[in-house]
């Protein structure tokens, strides 16, 4: 089975969007790189990679730690990612895949 040429979009993601690309998109929302209405549906992987580079540049300013974000960005981060986790849990995601290496 071959990989798709375009991204399915955050709202169509597996695990309620709790994937690496989903996190990149939500972080892009946090930093104002993308509007919160942009789900990247139909984007090619080069477009997603371009967003990743911008998101990484922003995180580098804060040592990749939410606790180092300025208050406004920290609150925005908590809201965007917290709301995403609630939606994902309601869709059946439990976080097991993200923590199974910790055992």
BADRENSE-513917 format. One line per field, with one value per residue: residue number from 1; residue in three letters; chain; y, x, z of N, C-alpha, C in turn. Coordinates in nm, 3 decimals, m for minus. Example, Ala and Ser with C-alpha at 12.3 -4.5 7.8 and 13.67 -1.06 7.14 Angstrom:
<sites>
i	[1, 2] .
aa	[ALA, SER] .
ch	[A, A] .
n.c2	[m0.569, m0.225] .
n.c1	[1.319, 1.285] .
n.c3	[0.780, 0.708] .
ca.c2	[m0.450, m0.106] .
ca.c1	[1.230, 1.367] .
ca.c3	[0.780, 0.714] .
c.c2	[m0.330, 0.003] .
c.c1	[1.320, 1.290] .
c.c3	[0.780, 0.787] .
</sites>
This chain:
<sites>
i	[1, 2, 3, 4, 5, 6, 7, 8, 9, 10, 11, 12, 13, 14, 15, 16, 17, 18, 19, 20, 21, 22, 23, 24, 25, 26, 27, 28, 29, 30, 31, 32, 33, 34, 35, 36, 37, 38, 39, 40, 41, 42, 43, 44, 45, 46, 47, 48, 49, 50, 51, 52, 53, 54, 55, 56, 57, 58, 59, 60, 61, 62, 63, 64, 65, 66, 67, 68, 69, 70, 71, 72, 73, 74, 75, 76, 77, 78, 79, 80, 81, 82, 83, 84, 85, 86, 87, 88, 89, 90, 91, 92, 93, 94, 95, 96, 97, 98, 99, 100, 101, 102, 103] .
aa	[UNK, UNK, UNK, UNK, UNK, UNK, UNK, UNK, UNK, UNK, UNK, UNK, UNK, UNK, UNK, UNK, UNK, UNK, UNK, UNK, UNK, UNK, UNK, UNK, UNK, UNK, UNK, UNK, UNK, UNK, UNK, UNK, UNK, UNK, UNK, UNK, UNK, UNK, UNK, UNK, UNK, UNK, UNK, UNK, UNK, UNK, UNK, UNK, UNK, UNK, UNK, UNK, UNK, UNK, UNK, UNK, UNK, UNK, UNK, UNK, UNK, UNK, UNK, UNK, UNK, UNK, UNK, UNK, UNK, UNK, UNK, UNK, UNK, UNK, UNK, UNK, UNK, UNK, UNK, UNK, UNK, UNK, UNK, UNK, UNK, UNK, UNK, UNK, UNK, UNK, UNK, UNK, UNK, UNK, UNK, UNK, UNK, UNK, UNK, UNK, UNK, UNK, UNK] .
ch	[A, A, A, A, A, A, A, A, A, A, A, A, A, A, A, A, A, A, A, A, A, A, A, A, A, A, A, A, A, A, A, A, A, A, A, A, A, A, A, A, A, A, A, A, A, A, A, A, A, A, A, A, A, A, A, A, A, A, A, A, A, A, A, A, A, A, A, A, A, A, A, A, A, A, A, A, A, A, A, A, A, A, A, A, A, A, A, A, A, A, A, A, A, A, A, A, A, A, A, A, A, A, A] .
n.c2	[m0.118, 0.214, 0.535, 0.818, 1.102, 1.344, 1.517, 1.412, 1.591, 1.763, 1.726, 1.483, 1.294, 0.996, 0.864, 1.085, 1.304, 1.303, 1.288, 1.305, 1.494, 1.622, 1.746, 1.924, 2.096, 2.200, 2.330, 2.519, 2.674, 2.773, 2.940, 3.124, 3.082, 2.948, 3.003, 2.911, 2.786, 2.647, 2.331, 2.192, 2.011, 1.826, 1.924, 1.888, 1.686, 1.843, 2.094, 2.056, 2.000, 2.246, 2.400, 2.265, 2.337, 2.610, 2.600, 2.461, 2.652, 2.848, 2.707, 2.665, 2.909, 2.895, 2.684, 2.451, 2.401, 2.413, 2.541, 2.754, 2.934, 3.262, 3.406, 3.452, 3.295, 3.046, 3.003, 2.994, 2.768, 2.570, 2.575, 2.514, 2.261, 2.123, 2.128, 1.976, 1.729, 1.660, 1.634, 1.423, 1.216, 1.185, 1.078, 0.830, 0.800, 0.716, 0.763, 0.561, 0.473, 0.675, 0.648, 0.390, 0.320, 0.398, 0.205] .
n.c1	[0.085, 0.064, 0.183, m0.030, m0.049, m0.122, m0.210, m0.458, m0.593, m0.643, m0.889, m0.969, m0.798, m0.641, m0.687, m0.814, m0.670, m0.439, m0.158, 0.174, 0.178, m0.061, 0.001, 0.197, 0.044, m0.135, 0.051, 0.140, m0.087, m0.084, 0.143, 0.064, 0.127, m0.034, m0.383, m0.641, m0.842, m0.729, m0.675, m0.503, m0.584, m0.549, m0.297, 0.039, 0.324, 0.553, 0.454, 0.360, 0.605, 0.729, 0.579, 0.648, 0.921, 0.897, 0.751, 0.934, 1.139, 1.016, 0.970, 1.235, 1.308, 1.214, 1.331, 1.201, 1.003, 0.687, 0.649, 0.821, 0.713, 0.584, 0.328, 0.079, 0.111, 0.153, m0.097, m0.256, m0.147, m0.212, m0.492, m0.548, m0.422, m0.532, m0.810, m0.799, m0.718, m0.943, m1.137, m1.022, m1.023, m1.298, m1.345, m1.241, m0.967, m0.696, m0.437, m0.254, m0.067, 0.124, 0.247, 0.338, 0.608, 0.717, 0.698] .
n.c3	[0.000, m0.091, 0.023, 0.080, m0.145, m0.048, 0.254, 0.487, 0.646, 0.953, 1.087, 0.991, 1.073, 1.215, 1.546, 1.658, 1.577, 1.723, 1.644, 1.503, 1.292, 1.346, 1.591, 1.504, 1.345, 1.538, 1.705, 1.523, 1.512, 1.774, 1.770, 1.583, 1.320, 1.145, 1.080, 1.312, 1.177, 0.972, 0.858, 0.704, 0.515, 0.221, 0.168, 0.046, 0.144, 0.149, 0.205, 0.467, 0.589, 0.559, 0.739, 0.972, 0.996, 1.054, 1.294, 1.455, 1.466, 1.620, 1.862, 1.936, 2.043, 2.297, 2.426, 2.363, 2.551, 2.696, 2.942, 2.934, 2.766, 2.694, 2.902, 2.758, 2.525, 2.647, 2.771, 2.544, 2.420, 2.613, 2.597, 2.322, 2.286, 2.502, 2.444, 2.209, 2.309, 2.462, 2.257, 2.114, 2.303, 2.331, 2.085, 2.113, 2.154, 2.367, 2.444, 2.477, 2.280, 2.280, 2.522, 2.549, 2.517, 2.754, 2.943] .
ca.c2	[0.000, 0.334, 0.649, 0.918, 1.218, 1.461, 1.497, 1.398, 1.703, 1.739, 1.677, 1.348, 1.216, 0.886, 0.895, 1.218, 1.406, 1.294, 1.235, 1.400, 1.605, 1.696, 1.831, 2.033, 2.192, 2.272, 2.422, 2.630, 2.761, 2.839, 3.045, 3.215, 3.051, 2.915, 3.033, 2.791, 2.724, 2.571, 2.191, 2.143, 1.906, 1.836, 1.972, 1.786, 1.673, 1.956, 2.202, 2.022, 2.016, 2.391, 2.442, 2.207, 2.419, 2.734, 2.564, 2.431, 2.778, 2.913, 2.630, 2.686, 3.031, 2.864, 2.557, 2.344, 2.376, 2.499, 2.621, 2.873, 3.025, 3.377, 3.371, 3.448, 3.176, 2.928, 2.985, 2.953, 2.630, 2.484, 2.569, 2.443, 2.119, 2.066, 2.104, 1.866, 1.604, 1.629, 1.585, 1.293, 1.117, 1.161, 0.996, 0.699, 0.799, 0.705, 0.800, 0.445, 0.468, 0.774, 0.614, 0.249, 0.307, 0.435, 0.089] .
ca.c1	[0.000, 0.147, 0.144, m0.104, 0.027, m0.165, m0.251, m0.603, m0.648, m0.647, m1.021, m0.989, m0.685, m0.663, m0.667, m0.865, m0.569, m0.325, m0.047, 0.284, 0.135, m0.163, 0.070, 0.262, m0.061, m0.181, 0.158, 0.137, m0.195, m0.037, 0.239, 0.009, 0.180, m0.155, m0.507, m0.699, m0.934, m0.652, m0.651, m0.403, m0.640, m0.508, m0.160, 0.141, 0.414, 0.646, 0.386, 0.363, 0.744, 0.756, 0.519, 0.732, 1.041, 0.858, 0.715, 1.059, 1.210, 0.949, 0.998, 1.375, 1.316, 1.168, 1.394, 1.103, 0.928, 0.570, 0.664, 0.902, 0.638, 0.522, 0.196, m0.025, 0.133, 0.132, m0.241, m0.305, m0.101, m0.292, m0.628, m0.553, m0.389, m0.630, m0.933, m0.772, m0.718, m1.083, m1.203, m0.963, m1.075, m1.438, m1.342, m1.188, m0.822, m0.665, m0.299, m0.171, 0.043, 0.223, 0.316, 0.375, 0.753, 0.756, 0.680] .
ca.c3	[0.000, m0.099, 0.106, 0.002, m0.190, 0.026, 0.393, 0.500, 0.722, 1.098, 1.129, 0.937, 1.123, 1.308, 1.687, 1.691, 1.546, 1.815, 1.565, 1.489, 1.206, 1.421, 1.688, 1.429, 1.306, 1.658, 1.745, 1.428, 1.560, 1.897, 1.736, 1.485, 1.188, 1.071, 1.152, 1.373, 1.082, 0.873, 0.896, 0.608, 0.430, 0.082, 0.155, 0.021, 0.259, 0.148, 0.276, 0.610, 0.631, 0.569, 0.866, 1.077, 1.010, 1.122, 1.431, 1.526, 1.490, 1.733, 1.984, 1.973, 2.124, 2.432, 2.463, 2.337, 2.674, 2.715, 3.064, 2.904, 2.680, 2.762, 2.958, 2.656, 2.442, 2.731, 2.786, 2.412, 2.405, 2.701, 2.545, 2.194, 2.304, 2.595, 2.368, 2.117, 2.386, 2.496, 2.136, 2.081, 2.399, 2.295, 1.964, 2.146, 2.177, 2.508, 2.472, 2.500, 2.185, 2.315, 2.647, 2.560, 2.529, 2.890, 3.032] .
c.c2	[0.124, 0.445, 0.749, 1.035, 1.344, 1.420, 1.499, 1.515, 1.667, 1.680, 1.535, 1.251, 1.098, 0.937, 1.036, 1.329, 1.405, 1.222, 1.341, 1.520, 1.687, 1.791, 1.949, 2.140, 2.270, 2.369, 2.541, 2.727, 2.840, 2.960, 3.142, 3.196, 3.017, 2.964, 2.903, 2.722, 2.638, 2.431, 2.123, 2.028, 1.932, 1.887, 1.857, 1.787, 1.785, 2.075, 2.180, 2.042, 2.163, 2.447, 2.389, 2.292, 2.549, 2.709, 2.536, 2.558, 2.853, 2.840, 2.650, 2.810, 3.004, 2.729, 2.438, 2.309, 2.469, 2.590, 2.748, 2.970, 3.146, 3.341, 3.357, 3.324, 3.048, 2.900, 2.938, 2.805, 2.536, 2.468, 2.484, 2.294, 2.051, 2.035, 1.986, 1.732, 1.564, 1.572, 1.444, 1.184, 1.083, 1.074, 0.859, 0.691, 0.793, 0.740, 0.683, 0.440, 0.562, 0.736, 0.470, 0.228, 0.337, 0.316, 0.010] .
c.c1	[0.090, 0.093, 0.066, m0.014, m0.006, m0.212, m0.403, m0.669, m0.665, m0.780, m1.050, m0.881, m0.729, m0.639, m0.711, m0.763, m0.450, m0.209, 0.062, 0.242, 0.029, m0.101, 0.138, 0.159, m0.109, m0.075, 0.165, 0.024, m0.149, 0.050, 0.187, 0.065, 0.066, m0.276, m0.567, m0.800, m0.862, m0.621, m0.549, m0.454, m0.599, m0.367, m0.067, 0.240, 0.519, 0.584, 0.385, 0.504, 0.780, 0.697, 0.602, 0.856, 1.010, 0.822, 0.842, 1.137, 1.147, 0.980, 1.142, 1.393, 1.285, 1.220, 1.297, 1.019, 0.807, 0.584, 0.747, 0.832, 0.592, 0.378, 0.088, m0.012, 0.111, m0.018, m0.304, m0.269, m0.189, m0.434, m0.635, m0.526, m0.485, m0.762, m0.916, m0.774, m0.860, m1.156, m1.152, m1.014, m1.220, m1.448, m1.280, m1.039, m0.797, m0.522, m0.204, m0.049, 0.156, 0.304, 0.364, 0.525, 0.803, 0.752, 0.806] .
c.c3	[0.000, m0.010, 0.020, m0.035, m0.110, 0.165, 0.403, 0.571, 0.868, 1.143, 1.082, 0.984, 1.208, 1.451, 1.724, 1.667, 1.639, 1.746, 1.558, 1.404, 1.275, 1.522, 1.619, 1.393, 1.428, 1.708, 1.651, 1.463, 1.681, 1.862, 1.630, 1.344, 1.092, 1.149, 1.205, 1.283, 0.979, 0.924, 0.806, 0.522, 0.285, 0.060, 0.119, 0.138, 0.263, 0.221, 0.426, 0.664, 0.647, 0.700, 0.982, 1.101, 1.086, 1.268, 1.512, 1.558, 1.608, 1.863, 2.030, 2.061, 2.271, 2.481, 2.452, 2.459, 2.686, 2.837, 3.041, 2.810, 2.759, 2.800, 2.850, 2.567, 2.521, 2.744, 2.655, 2.386, 2.487, 2.646, 2.418, 2.213, 2.401, 2.525, 2.273, 2.190, 2.425, 2.375, 2.100, 2.175, 2.367, 2.170, 1.988, 2.169, 2.327, 2.543, 2.491, 2.407, 2.223, 2.439, 2.652, 2.567, 2.671, 2.986, 3.047] .
</sites>
